[in-house]
Amino acid sequence: MAKLGKRTKAAREAFAGKDNLSIKEAVALIKSNAHAKFDETLEIAMNLGVDPRHADQMVRGVVALPNGTGKTVRVAVFARGAKADEAQAAGADIVGAEDLMETIQSGKIEFDRCIATPDMMPLVGRLGKVLGPRNLMPNPKVGTVTMDVATAVAAAKGGEVQFKVEKAGVIHGGIGKVSFSEDKLVENVRAFVDAVSKARPAGAKGTYLKKVSLSSTMGPGVSLDVASASGN
């Protein structure tokens, strides 16, 4: 077994026996024990009482974090003509049609969000096997298939985060940088949890929010008091 470094050991000791914390307590603990040489991301994991194999238990959506993610988001847009011009003016990093499709098919994916106008979806649909597994497929439910490409690009650049439940019923998300103030991180956590709570599907039975945990990129995780996190 690999020997633990001093920082890792100290962090684990600091987290030992601490469970079901309030958001503020958890954020303070994580911030004080994040010692990586880079600005770590505050990450959230939510265990939900759903089985996403059933269509009526799928959870997906989007949330505009009040304080952004602290991450530079690269946006690709499938559009032609005036809409392509709008996307470029709004700050899209990559804009194209068949040329962009060919670039993606070649394995070159240099973006974090993909947006498309509705008329481009037959073209984009050919990329389902490439974009789908990476959660990059444009979808009208989260506002990435739209004629209002300028607003969609601005939202993506401004800290909008998409979420989608995984097979095991877990949602993961990066919701800010550890360098953010405690208050800003607390606001982001509350916004994310609130958005997932509101996205509860009709087919969900029993307890919906089973567990909510926070961690930094390199640090241990700590569980939150679910009732407190969900505002109940």
N, C-alpha and C positions, 0 to 999 in steps of 0.2 A: 504493500500500500504506500502510495506517495506521502511523503512527509508534508504536513500542512505548514504554510508560511506563517510568519508572525502575525501579519495583518489578517489573514484568513482565520487563524485561530482566535485572535482577539475579537473579530466580528462575530464568530459563532458563539463565543462566550457571552458577548453583549446581548445576543438574541435568545440565549438559552432560557427556557421557561417563560418566555413572553408570548402570549397568545391572545386572540380576541381583543386586540387594541382598538382604540378609536383611530380614525384616519389621521388626526393630528399627531397622536402618539407614535403611530407607525412611521409617518413621514419624518418626524424628528429623529427617530431611531435610525432609519435608513440613511438620512443625510449625515448624521454624525459618524457613521461607520463606512461611508463610501470613500475609499482611499486609492482607487485606481488612478493611473497616470493620465486618464482622459475623463471627459465629462460624461459620467454614466447616465443611462436612461432610467427613469423610474418606470418599472414594468408592472402591469396588473394581470392577474389570472383569476378568472371567475368560473367556478364549477356550477353548472346549471342543471336543474332537474328536467332535462329534456333528452330525447333520443332523435338526433337530427336525421336519422335514416328515414324517419317519417316526415313527409312534407309539411304536415300541420304542426311540427315541432321544430322547424328550422328557425334559427334566430340570426338575423343579419340587419345591419343598419349603418348609420353614420352619425357622428357627433362632432360638433364644432367645439373644440376645447377652448375655454375662455382665455387661456394664456398660451395657446399654441403648443407645439411639441418640442420646439427648440431645434428641430431637424430641418435641413434644407431638402425640400421635396421636388424631385424632377418629374415633370408632367409631360406625357405624350398625348397628342390629340389627333384623332382620325377625322379629317374634314377636308372639304374642297372649297375653292372660290372664296366668297366673302367670309364664310365661317372660318376658313383657314386663316384669313387675315385677322379676324377677330381674336382667334386663339393666340396668334403670335403677338398681337398688341397687348393681350392680357398677361403675357409673360410665359406662355408655354415653351418648354425647352425643345420639344420635337413636334413637328406638325407634318402630316403627310397622308397618303392614301395607299395605293398599290406599292409605292416605294417603301413606305413604312412597314407594310405587311411583309415584304420581302426581307427587310432588315431583321425583323423579329423572327421570321422563319429560319434565317441563317444562324440564329442563336444569340444575336446581339440585342440584349434588353437593357437599355440604359435609362430606365425611368422607374419611378415608384408608384405612379398613378396613371391610369389610361382612361381617356375620355373620348367619346365618339358622338357625332351627330346621328340621329336615327337612320338616315339614308345610307350610312356607312356600315351598318350592322351586318348585312350580308357578307361584306368583305371581312369584317372583324370576326365573324362567326367561324371562319376558316382557321382562326388562331386559338380556338377554344382549348385544345389539348396543350397548348403552350402557356396561354395566359391564365386559364382556369386554375390549375394547381398552384399558381403563384398569387392567387387572389387579385389578379390584375384585370380580369375580364370586365369591360364596361357593363353596367347594369342600371336600368331606369329606377330601381328601388332605392339606390343610394345616390342618385343624381348624376351618374357618370354617362348616361345616354341622354343627351339633351341638345336642344337647339341653342340654348343659352350657354354657349361654351365659355364665354368671358367670365360669367359668374362661377361656373364650375372650376375653372382654372384658378380664379382668385381664392375660392374656398379651399382647394387642395393646397395651395401655397400658404394659406393663412392658418393652418393647424387643424383642418378637418381630418378626422380619423375614421376609417371604415372598420367595422368589426363583423366577424362571421364565426359562428360556433363550429368547432371541430368535431370529428367523429365521436370522441369521448365525452362530448358535452361541455367542453371547456372553451372559453374565449380568452385570448391573449391580446394585449395591446401595449404600445409604448406611449406614455402619457405625460411626457415632460422630461426635462433634464434635472439631475440632482442639484445642479447649481441654481435652479430656480428657488425663490423664497418658499418657506413652508406654506404660507398662505396661498400662493399661486398653485403649488402642487396639490394642496387640499381641494382647491376649487376644481382643478382638473379631474381629480379622482371622483369627486361628487358628480361632476357632469357626465363622466363615462359610466359610472354605476347607474345613474338616473336614466341614461339613454338605453342601456341594456335592460333595465327594469321595465321601461315603457315598451320595449320590443318583445315583451313576453308573448309567445304565440298562443293561439286558441287551444292547441292540443296539449299544452303543458298542464300536468296534473300535480297536485301536492305542492311540496316546497320547490319554488323556482330558483331562488338564490341560495345555493347550498354552502358555498365557501367563497370568500374573496381574500386574495393574498396580494401583497406588494413586495417588490424586491428591487434592488438596483441591478444593473447589468452583471456585475461581478460578485454581488453580495448574496447573503442568505435571504430567504423569504420570511415574511411574518404575516399571520392571518389577522383579518379585521373582524371586529364585532359586526356581524351581518346586519343586524337590526339598525345599528348606528350608521353603517355605510349606506344603507338603502333609505335612510331617513324615516324609518318606521318608529 
